[in-house]
Amino acid sequence: MYIDLFNRLSITLPIILIEELETHHEKQKDQNYLLRSMEIEEVIEMADFMSEMEVYQGIIPLWTDDHSNYIGLQVQGACQYRISYINHEETDVSPGFRSVQSFISKLEQHPSYDWDELNKDYPSDIEISHAEMDEDLRCIDELNKFISSNQQIDDDIRCQYIFSIMALTPKRNLDSLIKYLDDEDMYVQERACEILGFHRYIPARDKLVEVSTNGMHNGKLAAKRALARIREEARGAF
């Protein structure tokens, strides 16, 4: 199925990736999954629709919850081969899983789970291997270079790239995200608060206090939630 699909879409992928998709698709025939594999014509129709929107270009939807939400494979760009969620209500195409294999593994363990219930690779609250960290840092570097070299970049595209940078950033590099608490894009400021709160990153506390008072509306609320998580972490340390 998938060889035919990607041939029709003029996309070349590693054979091992295609084999992983094929094996999983066969398993879906024997068991119900809340996130089901889409059939060829469904994928082509949706991919054609998404290709008209710049933010979704390079992402091929392969699974759906049948409620207008999709899980897609990034087939090009800095985040190539990572897995993202395509939410019909809120745009955020930052990676959730490192690979097809990683996503399928979690999905097959929990066939009744939706996207929000799955334990994802990004953002990660555990230490990852040096090889994985190097891989993620290369991706972050590529995204940063694209942003800095395109002065006329669309605001929505910039926002999505920064969302990806924040999701991919390893725990030991979280200090690099504090600058986004001052970002003029309210969605970037909000997400920076969320990510730093997710990690309970104590060095960001003073800046989060400032945002909770002087930030944009979304940022204020997100900063307060982040500070609550950091206070929990601080209490647990004593």
Secondary structure, DSSP 8 states (H G I E B T S, - for coil): -HHHHHHHTT----HHHHHHHHHHHHHHTTS--SSEE--HHHHHHHHHHHTTSGGGTTEEEEEE-SSS-EEEEE-SSTTTT-EEEE-SSS----EEES-HHHHHHHHHH-TT--GGGS--SSS-SS---HHHHHHHHHHHHHHHHHHHH-TT--HHHHHHHHHHHHHH--GGGGGGGGGGGG-SSHHHHHHHHHHHHHTT-GGGHHHHHHHHHHS-HHHHHHHHHHHHHHHHHHHHT-
